[in-house]
Amino acid sequence: MNGRLIYVVGPSGAGKDSLLAWVREHLPANAPLHWARRTITRPADAGGEAHEGLDDEGFERVVQAQGFAMHWQANGLRYGIRLDEVAHQAQGRWVLLNGSRAYLPQAARLYPGMTVVHITADASVLRQRLVKRGRESAQEIERRIERAVDLQVPEGSALHEVRNNAGLETAGRQLMTVIKEITGMADA
């Protein structure tokens, strides 16, 4: 059942979270797909994706109790996917999760045969979005863009790429098509 995992990654500025939200709103309700909810060390009401919020101590308790199927650190936060979130594979459903590029090799070892969906955009588009966001210096932005092009897909994992250079709906429809193709859903 490990092959029924869709691991979505993308660099900052690619619009991964926006695309996932768009697809979630437009995908048929009866889709054989479970959207894995992440546990993150930030308050649940902090905005962005719906997630379980834990402080560092609570997160560490779950780690020590081996309650996560996978967990990683990025951008000063800790992220985890609880075991029950990926257990839906055993019920014949696909599990889609919002992952980390840095954690990809470990995830592939844990879930061989998973499918990687890489949300990306051209360097000029990434640069424009990151500058507009205003969180980083020009040098930090350039480092992010350099890292954006270096995605190594683990052996045995399938790769689908979605380029988000145009509008949200255009890339959202492309991502929906990829998800339907992966899961074998008929066009609705």
C-alpha positions in Angstrom: 0.0 0.0 0.0 3.0 2.3 0.3 2.6 3.3 -3.4 -0.7 5.0 -2.6 1.0 8.1 -1.2 1.2 11.4 -3.1 3.9 13.6 -1.6 3.6 17.2 -2.7 6.6 19.5 -2.6 7.6 22.8 -4.0 10.0 25.8 -3.4 8.9 29.0 -1.6 7.0 31.2 -4.1 5.8 28.3 -6.2 2.3 28.6 -4.8 2.0 25.0 -3.5 -0.4 25.9 -0.6 -2.6 28.0 -2.8 -2.8 25.2 -5.5 -3.5 22.5 -2.9 -6.3 24.7 -1.5 -7.8 25.3 -5.0 -7.7 21.6 -5.8 -9.3 20.7 -2.5 -12.2 23.0 -3.2 -12.7 21.7 -6.7 -12.0 17.9 -6.4 -15.2 15.7 -6.2 -16.2 15.0 -2.6 -16.2 11.3 -3.3 -12.6 11.2 -4.5 -10.7 8.2 -3.2 -8.2 10.6 -1.6 -7.4 11.5 2.0 -5.8 14.9 2.6 -3.3 14.3 5.4 -3.5 17.0 8.0 -0.1 18.2 9.2 0.9 18.8 12.8 2.9 22.0 13.1 4.6 23.8 16.0 2.5 26.9 15.4 -1.0 27.8 16.7 -3.9 26.1 14.8 -5.5 29.6 14.3 -2.3 31.1 12.8 -3.8 31.1 9.3 -2.8 29.1 6.2 -3.6 25.5 6.0 -5.9 23.7 8.5 -3.4 21.9 10.8 -3.0 20.6 14.3 -1.1 23.1 16.3 1.3 21.9 19.0 4.0 23.6 21.0 7.6 22.1 20.9 7.0 20.1 24.1 3.8 18.6 22.8 5.4 17.8 19.4 8.3 16.1 21.1 5.9 14.0 23.2 4.4 12.7 20.0 7.8 12.0 18.5 8.8 10.1 21.6 5.6 8.1 21.6 6.3 7.2 17.9 3.0 8.8 16.9 4.3 10.3 13.6 4.6 8.4 10.4 7.1 11.1 9.4 8.4 14.5 10.8 10.9 17.2 9.9 12.0 20.7 10.7 11.9 23.6 8.2 11.8 27.4 8.5 12.0 27.3 12.3 9.0 25.0 12.7 8.5 21.3 13.2 6.1 19.4 10.9 4.7 16.0 11.3 2.2 13.6 9.7 0.5 11.4 12.3 0.3 7.6 11.7 -3.5 7.7 11.5 -3.2 10.2 8.6 -1.3 7.7 6.4 -3.3 4.7 7.6 -6.0 5.5 5.1 -3.9 3.7 2.5 -4.9 0.4 4.1 -8.5 1.2 3.3 -7.7 1.5 -0.4 -7.6 5.3 -0.4 -4.8 7.5 -1.7 -3.1 9.8 0.8 -2.0 13.2 -0.3 0.4 15.1 2.0 2.1 18.5 1.9 5.7 17.5 2.3 9.2 18.9 2.5 11.8 18.7 -0.3 14.6 18.2 2.3 12.7 15.3 3.9 12.0 13.6 0.6 14.7 11.0 0.7 13.6 9.9 4.2 9.9 9.8 3.1 10.8 7.7 0.1 12.7 5.2 2.4 9.6 5.0 4.6 7.1 4.8 1.7 8.8 3.2 -1.3 6.9 3.7 -4.6 5.3 6.9 -3.5 4.5 9.5 -6.1 6.1 12.9 -5.9 4.3 16.0 -7.2 6.6 18.9 -7.6 4.9 22.3 -7.7 7.3 24.8 -9.2 7.6 28.0 -11.3 10.2 29.6 -13.5 13.0 31.4 -11.6 11.7 34.8 -12.7 8.3 34.1 -11.3 9.6 32.7 -8.0 11.8 35.8 -7.6 8.9 38.1 -8.3 6.7 36.3 -5.8 9.4 36.2 -3.1 10.2 39.9 -3.5 6.5 40.8 -3.3 6.2 38.6 -0.1 8.9 40.9 1.5 10.2 38.4 4.1 13.8 38.0 2.8 16.7 39.9 1.6 17.7 39.8 -2.1 20.6 37.5 -1.2 18.3 35.1 0.7 15.9 35.1 -2.3 18.6 34.2 -4.7 19.7 31.3 -2.4 16.1 30.0 -2.4 15.9 30.2 -6.2 19.2 28.3 -6.5 17.8 25.5 -4.2 14.5 25.5 -6.1 16.0 23.9 -9.2 17.8 21.1 -7.3 15.1 18.5 -6.7 16.4 14.9 -6.5 13.7 12.4 -6.8 14.5 9.1 -5.0 14.8 6.0 -7.0 11.5 4.1 -7.3 9.4 7.2 -6.9 7.3 8.6 -9.7 7.5 12.3 -10.5 4.9 14.7 -11.8 5.7 18.4 -12.2 3.2 21.2 -12.2 4.5 24.6 -13.3 2.6 27.5 -11.7 3.7 30.4 -13.9 0.2 31.5 -14.9 -2.9 32.1 -12.9 -4.1 29.9 -10.0 -6.9 28.3 -11.9 -4.7 27.3 -14.8 -2.2 25.6 -12.5 -4.9 24.3 -10.3 -6.6 22.5 -13.2 -3.2 21.0 -14.2 -2.6 19.8 -10.6 -6.2 18.3 -10.5 -5.5 16.5 -13.8 -2.2 15.0 -12.3 -4.0 13.9 -9.2 -6.8 12.3 -11.2 -4.2 10.5 -13.4 -2.3 9.2 -10.4 -5.4 8.0 -8.5 -7.2 6.6 -11.6 -10.2 8.8 -11.1 -12.4 9.3 -14.1 -12.8 12.9 -15.3 -15.7 14.5 -13.5 
